[in-house]
């Protein structure tokens, strides 16, 4: 995935040999510098692998949560369509009707 843009592996850097001219760089300094580059490169590779793994885990979790949201919305729609909305007025009317039945009195509100 991310390897398409990478030119070298740590091993490529380690195995690279340079021709030495009479006016060239000191091989020891180049080797020390390349050792640091290899160390950083290895660390970057391990960080990228870890982040890709974390990303896959999070993408899976997002997919599961989206599926759960869809399921809950479907359930909500079913519940809303199957039950009529009860208002306070409906409750008061029912209570009044029950009082009339139980007490036999006319207690309109």
N, C-alpha and C positions, 0 to 999 in steps of 0.2 A: 504494500500500500504506500508507505512512505519511501520505500527503497528506490523508486523510480528517479528521484532527484539526487541520490547520493552517489558520488563518484568513487569513493574509497572506503574500504573496511579498515579497521585498526591493523589487521595483518598486512594489507597492501602498503600502509604507511611504514610499518616495521620492516618490510622486505625491500623497500625502495633503496636503490644504491645510486649515488651521484658520482659523476666523473670528477676527478680532482685535477684542476689546472694549477699552474704555478702560482697564480694569483687568486686561488679559490678560497672558500671559507674553511675554517678549521673543522675537521670532521667531528671532533668531540663536542663542539658547540651545536652543530647541526643535530647530532645524535641526542643530546640533552633536550633540545627543543622538540624534536620529533617524539621523544618519549612523553613529554608533556602533552603534545597534541594527541597522541594515542590514548593517554589516560583520559583526557577530556572526551575524545571521540567515543571511547568505550562507555563512559558515564552517560553521554547523550543517548547512545543506543539503548542502554538499559532503561533510562528514563522514558524514552519514546515507547518502548515495549510495554512498560508499566502503564503509561497513560492510555495506550491503545486498548489494553486489557480493561482498565477502569472504564473507558468509553463504551466498550461493548457491554459491560455489566450495566451501566447506566441506561444505555439504549434499550436493553432488555427490560429493565425496570419501567422505563417510560412506556414501552409497548404494553406491559401488563397493566399499568395504571390507566392508560387510555382505554383498554378493553374493559376494565372495571368501571370506568366512567360511563361507557356506552351501556353496560349491563344495568347500572344504577338508573340511568336515564330511561331505559326501556321499562324497568320496574316502576319507576315513578309515573310514567305515562299510563301504565296498566292500572296502578292504584288510583290515579286521578280520574280515569275514565270509568272505573267500576264503582266508585263511591261518589255520591252527590255531595256537594259542598253544604255543610250545615252552618247556618248563621246563628247569631245570638237570638234573633227574632224567632227562628224555628224552635230553638230550645225553650224560649219563654212560652210559646204556644203549646208545646208538648207538656210543659210543667203545669200550665193552666188547665189543660185537658185532664191531666192526672189528678189534680186537686179536685176538680169537679167530680171525677169518678169516685175518688176515695172519700171525700167529705160530703158529697152530694150538694154542695153549695154552688152558687154562681159567683165565682171569684175572678171576674175578668179584670185584666190589667188595663 
